[in-house]
Amino acid sequence: MKTLLPALGVAALAAASVAAQDVTAPPSYGSITLDSGFLPDPHSVQMRAGGDISVSGNVNGSGVCRGYIANAPDYNVYYTAGSFDLYLSAISQTDTTLVIRGPNGAYHCDDDGGEGALNPGVQISRPASGLYSIWVGTYSSSGGTPPATLYVSELGFGPRPIPSVELDYTLAANYGGQMLQTGFVPDPVNIQLAAGGDIDVSETGIGDMCWGYTTAAPDYELTYEAGNTFPLYLSATSESDTVMIVNAPDGSWHCNDDGSEGLNPGITFDSPQSGVYDIWVGTYSSPDFAGTPAAILHISELGYGGDPVMSGNLLDYTLPSNYGSVSLESGFIPDPHNVQIAAGGDVDARDNGPDGCWGYVTAAPDYELTYSAGNAFDLFISATSDRDTVLIVNTPDGSWHCNDDGAAGLNPGLEFVNPQSGVYDIWVGTYSSGAGTPPATLHISELAFGDN
């Protein structure tokens, strides 16, 4: 009768305990170098288990390591550890075992600790960086060399699970995908799609708080390189009641119904991971009632929805600027850079702009500056006109800055100390609604306000 291991089924043994096999021999099924956070996770390798070396005869009578393995390692993993545990497991139609030699020379063995009744799995908490030599054995000497799959993961044992009623992140996304790095511009990224589908999310088993109706395939796949500064906001807007489901890089599921404005969903990742985010936009009601309504998926580091700050903000830096653009590097000549424009517009910034801003502007920016900052100069943005004008600027980090009379007289001016590199979208407005669209000059300088 087979004797099962204790509940954890994992032991670390001295390197001298398992001496018969040759850890220096080339691995039979190759090797790989993996850094913590690797994708895809799990990494899987097809191989044949077993061999003619009895492990139980080489463990000082402890009986913890079991089975029959080959002389050479089956597989080598050169691993750079991070913040995750390391999971090593195997799946086969035959009763299999695992023997693992870690970077410090200690051995880890298991029989039935993995997925399924007879599959082995070893969880290594706070793993060391270095070489992991792995043997997949058979429990019985008569087990032969059956086919097996080795899994290397930071998420758990065996293949990454997909619910029985499938939301299948391995399928091609309905509306494609893209790669974004933190600080991406424009922000938000907006994707037009049709929400909904015929899969009842509540029956997929991905979470008690997940519901709605979607397709099996994700609607969009975001590959995101995170920084240390910004959260990641995923949301959708539609005239219908919609929901959102996201499978994050660590394999976890996240669901929301009305987390954004009104009946629109929104999910925030406060400390987002780098990796793949598979995103579904569904309908709250069944397709018989809701159909597949038009929706917009928003990806942002600034907030929910298609608007950079608030739902009422009509200032849209994604629109083409009225008077063009320029790229300037710190130390640019001539200084100032001057642009002739007409100030003003029909959008009241008090009611339809960022908080704390005022005046009358167009929805589109008047000018777009792409600036490469240095370490020596501040950045001065100002305007001059014979009318009372205002200035509104959206900076590379997505923040809004407004001014009325910061320069000489009734002329606005904004000084950016230690300015960021990136895109500055600039509006020059009028203080009064009755001012029309008077001529004005926009000044961009590293020396002072105005035409110095």
C-alpha positions in Angstrom: 0.0 0.0 0.0 1.4 3.4 -0.9 2.2 5.7 2.0 1.3 9.3 1.4 3.5 12.3 2.4 2.5 14.6 5.3 0.1 17.5 4.3 2.8 19.8 2.9 4.7 16.9 1.2 7.9 19.0 0.9 11.3 18.5 2.5 14.7 20.2 2.2 17.5 17.6 2.5 21.3 18.0 2.6 23.0 17.8 -0.8 25.0 14.8 0.2 21.8 12.8 0.8 21.0 12.3 -2.9 24.3 11.3 -4.4 23.5 8.7 -7.1 22.3 11.1 -9.8 24.6 13.5 -11.6 23.6 17.1 -11.1 26.4 18.2 -13.5 25.1 16.2 -16.4 23.4 18.1 -19.2 19.6 18.1 -18.6 17.7 15.7 -20.8 15.0 18.2 -21.8 17.0 21.5 -21.8 17.0 24.5 -19.5 15.6 28.1 -19.3 16.5 31.4 -17.6 13.5 32.9 -15.8 13.2 36.3 -14.0 10.5 36.8 -11.3 7.4 38.0 -13.0 8.0 35.9 -16.1 5.4 35.5 -18.8 3.8 33.2 -19.8 3.2 31.8 -16.4 3.3 28.8 -16.0 6.3 27.8 -18.1 5.6 24.2 -19.2 7.9 21.5 -20.5 6.9 18.2 -22.1 9.1 15.3 -21.1 9.1 11.6 -20.0 9.2 10.8 -16.3 11.1 8.1 -14.5 14.5 6.3 -14.7 16.4 3.5 -13.1 17.7 5.3 -9.9 15.8 4.6 -6.8 15.6 7.8 -4.8 14.5 6.3 -1.6 17.8 4.4 -1.3 19.7 7.7 -1.2 18.0 9.7 1.5 19.6 8.3 4.7 16.4 6.3 5.4 14.2 9.4 5.8 11.7 8.1 3.3 10.8 11.6 2.2 12.1 11.4 -1.3 10.5 8.6 -3.3 10.4 7.2 -6.8 12.7 6.4 -9.7 14.5 9.0 -11.6 17.1 9.4 -14.4 20.8 10.0 -13.8 20.9 13.5 -15.5 18.4 16.2 -14.4 15.3 16.3 -16.6 15.3 20.2 -16.6 17.3 23.1 -15.3 15.8 26.4 -14.3 18.1 29.4 -13.8 15.8 31.6 -11.7 16.1 35.2 -10.5 13.9 35.6 -7.5 11.6 38.5 -6.7 8.6 38.8 -4.3 6.8 35.6 -5.3 7.0 32.0 -4.1 8.2 29.5 -6.7 5.9 26.5 -7.6 7.4 23.4 -9.3 4.9 20.6 -10.2 4.2 17.9 -12.7 1.2 16.3 -14.2 1.0 12.8 -15.8 -1.5 9.9 -16.2 1.0 7.9 -14.1 1.8 8.3 -10.4 4.9 10.7 -10.5 7.3 12.3 -8.0 9.6 15.3 -7.9 13.2 15.7 -6.9 14.6 19.3 -7.0 18.1 20.5 -6.1 18.1 24.2 -5.2 20.8 26.8 -5.5 22.0 26.2 -2.0 22.5 22.4 -2.6 19.4 21.4 -0.6 17.0 18.9 -2.1 13.2 19.3 -2.1 11.0 16.2 -2.8 7.3 15.5 -3.2 5.0 12.8 -4.2 1.3 13.9 -4.2 1.3 17.6 -3.2 0.4 19.0 -6.6 -2.8 19.2 -8.7 -4.8 15.9 -8.7 -4.4 12.8 -6.6 -1.1 11.4 -7.9 0.7 14.5 -9.1 3.7 16.1 -7.2 4.2 19.7 -6.4 6.8 21.7 -4.4 6.1 25.2 -3.2 9.3 27.1 -2.3 8.7 30.1 -0.1 11.1 33.0 -0.4 13.1 31.2 -3.1 16.8 31.9 -3.6 18.1 33.0 -7.0 20.2 30.5 -8.9 20.0 27.0 -10.5 17.2 24.6 -9.8 17.9 21.1 -11.2 14.7 19.1 -11.5 13.9 15.4 -11.9 10.4 14.0 -12.6 10.3 10.4 -11.4 7.8 7.6 -11.2 6.5 6.3 -7.9 6.8 2.7 -9.0 9.8 0.8 -10.5 7.3 -0.6 -13.0 6.1 2.9 -14.0 8.3 3.0 -17.1 8.9 6.4 -18.7 5.4 7.9 -19.1 4.7 11.3 -20.7 4.6 14.1 -18.2 4.4 17.9 -18.1 6.6 19.9 -15.8 5.3 23.3 -14.7 7.3 26.3 -13.4 5.1 29.0 -11.9 4.8 31.9 -9.4 1.1 31.5 -9.3 0.4 27.9 -8.2 0.6 24.3 -9.2 -0.2 23.0 -12.6 -1.6 24.9 -15.6 -3.2 28.3 -15.0 -6.8 27.5 -14.4 -9.6 28.6 -16.7 -13.2 28.5 -15.4 -15.4 25.6 -16.5 -17.7 28.1 -18.2 -14.9 29.8 -19.9 -13.8 33.3 -20.0 -10.7 32.3 -22.0 -7.8 34.8 -21.9 -5.9 32.5 -24.3 -8.2 33.5 -27.1 -7.4 36.4 -29.4 -9.0 39.6 -28.1 -12.0 40.8 -30.0 -10.7 44.3 -30.5 -7.0 43.7 -30.4 -4.5 45.0 -27.9 -1.5 47.2 -27.4 1.6 47.8 -25.2 1.7 50.9 -22.9 4.4 52.1 -20.6 3.7 54.2 -17.5 3.4 57.9 -18.5 1.8 57.0 -21.8 0.4 59.9 -23.9 -2.4 60.5 -24.9 -4.0 59.6 -21.6 -6.7 58.1 -21.6 -6.4 55.6 -24.4 -10.0 55.0 -25.7 -11.1 51.9 -27.6 -14.5 51.6 -29.3 -16.2 48.3 -28.9 -19.5 46.4 -28.5 -20.2 45.3 -25.0 -21.8 42.0 -23.9 -22.1 38.4 -25.1 -23.8 35.2 -24.4 -21.7 33.9 -21.4 -23.2 34.4 -17.9 -20.2 35.5 -15.9 -21.9 34.4 -12.6 -21.6 30.8 -13.8 -17.9 30.9 -14.6 -16.6 30.5 -11.1 -14.2 33.4 -11.3 -15.6 35.1 -8.2 -18.7 35.6 -6.1 -18.9 39.3 -7.0 -18.6 38.8 -10.8 -21.6 39.0 -13.0 -23.0 40.2 -16.3 -22.8 38.8 -19.9 -19.6 38.7 -22.1 -18.0 36.8 -24.9 -15.6 34.0 -24.2 -12.7 35.9 -25.6 -11.5 39.1 -23.9 -12.5 42.3 -25.6 -9.0 43.9 -25.3 -5.5 42.8 -24.2 -3.3 45.4 -22.5 0.4 44.7 -22.0 1.5 47.3 -19.5 4.9 48.3 -18.1 4.3 49.7 -14.7 6.3 52.4 -12.9 6.4 53.4 -9.3 4.2 56.6 -9.6 0.8 56.0 -11.1 -2.2 53.7 -10.5 -3.8 52.1 -13.4 -7.5 52.9 -14.1 -9.6 50.7 -16.4 -13.2 51.8 -17.1 -15.9 51.8 -19.7 -18.7 54.2 -20.7 -21.9 53.3 -22.5 -25.5 54.4 -22.7 -26.4 50.9 -21.4 -25.6 49.4 -18.0 -22.2 47.7 -18.4 -19.8 45.6 -16.3 -16.1 45.0 -16.4 -14.0 41.8 -15.8 -10.2 41.9 -15.8 -7.7 39.1 -15.5 -4.5 40.7 -14.1 -0.8 39.6 -14.7 -0.8 37.5 -11.5 -3.8 35.5 -12.7 -6.3 37.1 -10.3 -9.8 38.1 -11.5 -11.3 41.6 -10.8 -14.9 42.5 -11.5 -17.0 45.7 -11.2 -20.4 47.0 -12.1 -20.9 50.7 -11.2 -17.5 51.8 -9.9 -17.2 54.7 -12.3 -19.8 57.4 -13.1 -23.5 56.3 -13.1 -23.9 52.8 -14.5 -20.4 52.6 -15.9 -17.8 50.2 -14.4 -14.3 51.1 -13.3 -11.5 49.1 -11.7 -8.4 50.7 -10.1 -5.0 49.0 -9.6 -3.3 51.1 -7.0 0.1 49.4 -7.4 -0.2 47.9 -10.8 2.0 45.0 -11.9 3.7 44.8 -15.2 2.3 42.2 -17.6 -0.9 41.3 -19.5 -4.3 42.6 -18.5 -7.1 40.8 -20.3 -10.3 43.0 -20.3 -13.9 42.1 -20.9 -16.7 44.7 -21.1 -20.0 43.1 -20.6 -23.7 44.0 -20.1 -25.4 43.7 -16.8 -28.5 42.2 -18.4 -28.7 39.2 -20.6 -28.2 39.6 -24.4 -32.0 39.0 -25.0 -32.6 42.3 -23.1 -29.4 44.3 -23.5 -28.0 43.1 -26.9 -24.5 44.3 -27.6 -24.5 48.0 -27.1 -21.8 50.4 -28.2 -19.2 51.2 -25.4 -15.8 52.8 -25.0 -13.0 51.2 -23.0 -10.8 53.7 -21.2 -7.2 53.0 -20.1 -5.7 55.7 -18.0 -3.3 56.6 -15.2 -5.3 59.7 -14.3 -8.8 58.6 -13.5 -12.0 56.9 -14.8 -13.8 57.7 -18.0 -12.8 59.3 -21.3 -12.2 62.7 -19.7 -8.8 63.4 -18.2 -10.1 64.9 -14.9 -13.9 64.8 -14.6 -17.0 63.9 -16.6 -17.9 67.6 -17.2 -14.5 68.6 -18.5 -14.8 69.5 -22.2 -11.2 70.5 -22.7 -9.8 67.6 -24.8 -6.0 67.4 -25.2 -6.5 64.5 -27.6 -7.9 66.9 -30.3 -5.5 68.4 -32.8 -4.2 71.8 -31.5 -5.6 74.9 -33.2 -2.2 76.4 -34.0 0.1 73.4 -34.4 2.9 72.2 -32.2 6.6 72.3 -31.6 9.4 70.1 -30.0 11.9 72.1 -27.9 14.9 70.9 -26.0 16.2 72.7 -22.9 18.5 75.6 -24.0 16.4 76.2 -27.2 17.2 79.2 -29.4 15.6 81.6 -30.1 14.1 82.1 -26.6 11.3 82.9 -26.3 9.5 80.8 -28.8 6.5 82.9 -29.9 3.2 81.8 -31.5 0.5 84.2 -32.9 -3.0 82.9 -32.0 -6.5 84.1 -31.4 -7.5 83.7 -27.8 -10.8 82.7 -26.4 -13.6 80.3 -27.4 -17.1 79.1 -26.5 -16.3 76.7 -23.6 -16.8 78.2 -20.1 -13.9 76.7 -18.2 -15.6 77.4 -14.8 -18.4 75.0 -15.6 -16.8 72.7 -18.2 -13.1 72.7 -17.4 -10.7 71.4 -14.7 -11.4 72.4 -11.1 -10.1 75.9 -10.3 -9.9 77.1 -13.9 -11.9 80.0 -15.5 -12.2 81.9 -18.7 -13.5 81.0 -22.2 -11.5 78.7 -24.5 -12.0 76.2 -27.3 -12.3 72.4 -26.6 -9.1 71.7 -28.5 -5.8 73.1 -27.1 -4.4 76.1 -28.9 -0.8 74.8 -29.0 1.1 71.6 -28.1 4.6 71.7 -26.8 6.8 68.6 -26.6 9.6 69.6 -24.2 12.9 67.8 -23.3 13.8 69.2 -19.9 17.3 69.8 -18.6 18.6 70.4 -15.1 19.3 74.1 -15.4 16.2 76.0 -16.4 12.6 76.5 -15.3 9.9 76.6 -18.0 7.8 79.8 -18.4 4.6 79.7 -20.4 2.7 83.0 -20.8 0.6 85.1 -23.2 0.3 88.8 -24.1 -2.7 90.6 -25.6 -4.5 93.9 -25.4 -7.4 92.1 -23.8 -7.7 90.3 -20.4 -6.6 86.7 -21.1 -6.2 83.4 -19.2 -3.9 80.4 -19.5 -4.7 76.7 -19.0 -2.0 74.0 -19.3 -2.2 70.2 -19.1 1.3 68.9 -18.2 3.0 65.6 -19.0 1.9 64.0 -15.7 -1.8 64.8 -16.6 -2.2 67.6 -14.0 -4.0 70.9 -14.9 -2.6 74.4 -14.2 -4.5 77.7 -14.6 -3.7 81.4 -14.4 -5.2 84.8 -15.0 -2.8 87.6 -14.3 0.5 85.9 -13.4 2.6 87.9 -15.9 2.6 91.7 -16.5 -0.7 93.5 -16.2 -3.7 91.4 -17.3 -1.5 88.8 -19.0 -1.4 85.2 -17.7 1.8 83.3 -16.9 2.7 79.9 -15.4 6.2 79.0 -14.2 7.2 75.3 -14.0 10.1 74.8 -11.6 12.0 71.6 -12.3 9.8 71.0 -15.4 9.0 67.5 -16.6 9.8 66.2 -20.1 6.8 65.4 -22.2 3.7 67.0 -23.7 2.3 70.3 -22.6 -1.1 71.1 -24.0 -1.8 74.9 -23.8 -5.0 76.9 -24.0 -5.1 80.7 -24.2 -8.6 82.0 -23.3 -10.4 85.2 -22.5 -11.4 86.2 -19.1 -14.8 87.6 -20.3 -17.4 85.9 -22.5 -17.9 89.1 -24.4 -14.3 89.5 -25.4 -14.6 87.7 -28.7 -11.4 86.1 -30.0 -8.7 88.8 -29.7 -5.2 88.4 -31.2 -2.7 87.2 -28.7 0.9 85.9 -28.6 1.8 82.7 -26.7 5.4 82.8 -25.3 7.4 79.7 -24.3 10.7 80.5 -22.5 13.3 79.3 -20.1 14.2 82.9 -19.1 11.0 84.8 -18.1 7.4 85.7 -18.9 6.5 87.6 -22.0 8.5 88.6 -25.0 11.8 89.2 -23.3 
